Amino acid sequence: MAQPNATHDGEVMHGSFKSYTIGFICSIVLTVIPIVIVLNGWLEGKANAIVLMIAATLQLVVQLLFFMHLRDEKKPRYNLISLLLGLVILVVIVAGSMWIMMYNMVAL
């Protein structure tokens, strides 16, 4: 019976307890920081939005590196290429939607 974490070469790839703990702590910190900033009203307007977006981006990086093992991948990097394609599609959809909402003169 095949092992659930086995690769095609038969070697098992998974993170260590230390890497999972570091990832979990980083995730908790990157979740608590925006909550504290918003609930206490420390920042307003653009500064608040910028800090929230930076925290969200760092949270994405932590999830990809520590839990989805993106850095452990051997060549060819199919997962990385798929992720980049997904991000390009996401950016096009979000930017296009925002552009339509900002410059839609029919709605006036």
Secondary structure, 3 states (H helix, E strand, C coil): CCCCCECCCCCECCCCHHHHHHHHHHHHHHHHHHHHHHHHCCCCHHHHHHHHHHHHHHHHHHHHHHHCCHHHCCCCCHHHHHHHHHHHHHHHHHHHHHHHHHCCCCCC
